[in-house]
Amino acid sequence: REARTRMKALTVCMGSACHLKDALAVVDAFRAEIRRNGLEPFVELKGSFCLGRCVEAVMVKFDDTLIPGVGAHNAQEVFQNEVLPRCRS
């Protein structure tokens, strides 16, 4: 339960390449997952100008882990597999 006391940052790249690959849809999907799982007090959803690795857009960073290739098609799966387990540990 202690792991849930610290606010964790979930950052979506909003740079040019990620914007073109619909980063806003990723933000919307993550926002919905945060709400659905009651994680508002524990996960802060943020935007970033560029996380690098533009060819692997959309880039997402959860705490210090970079997650490439996120899109509307897999954002929910990425949240369930990468974010949620670390919020519940």
N, C-alpha and C positions, 0 to 999 in steps of 0.2 A: 504493500500500500504506500510505502514511502516514495516509490518511484513516481507516483501520480501527484506528489505535492509540488514538484517543480514544473513550471510552464515549459512546454517543448515547442520549438519553432518548426513549422511546416511551411517551407518557402517554395513558391512557384516562380520560375523565371518568366519575366515579361519582356525580355529582349526581342529584337527583331525576328529572329528565326522562330523562337518559341511563340511569339505573338501570331506569326503567320500559320503556325501549326495548331492554333486555337487554344492557347494557354488559358484564356478566359473560361472555356468549357471545363478545364481541369480545376480551376479555382471553384467554379460552381459545384462540381461533383464533390470536391473535398469539403466544401462548406456544408453540403447536405449530409455527408458522412459524419462530420464532426457533430452536427446537430442530432442526427439519428442515433449516435452512440453516446450522447450526453457528455461530450468531451470539451465543451466550451471552456470550462475552468482549467483545462490541462493542455490544450493544443492551441497555439496562436498561429493563424493562417496569415501569411505575409507574401508580398510580391517583391521581386528583386529585378534590377535592371538586366543583369546578365550573370549567369552562373558558369559560363564557359561551356565548352563541348557542344557548340551550336549544332553540329551535324547530328547530334543525338536528341534533338529537341522533341518534346518539351522536357526540360530538365527540372527536377524537383530535388529539394534538399530537406531531409528530416534530421534535425539536430546536425550532426556532422557527416551524414551519409548522403552522397549524391545518388539519385535514382534517374537514369536516362529513359527516354522513349515513352514518357507518359502521355496519354491522350484521352480524349473522351471515351474511346473504346475500352480502355483498361484502367481508368482512374479509380473506380470502385475496387477493383481487384488489387491494385497497388496499395490502396489505403488499408484494405483488409489484411494483406500479407506483410506490409512493411511498417505501417504506422500503428495500427491497432494492437498488435502483439507487444510492442514496446511501451504502449500506454497502460497496458494491463499487467505488466511484469512488476 
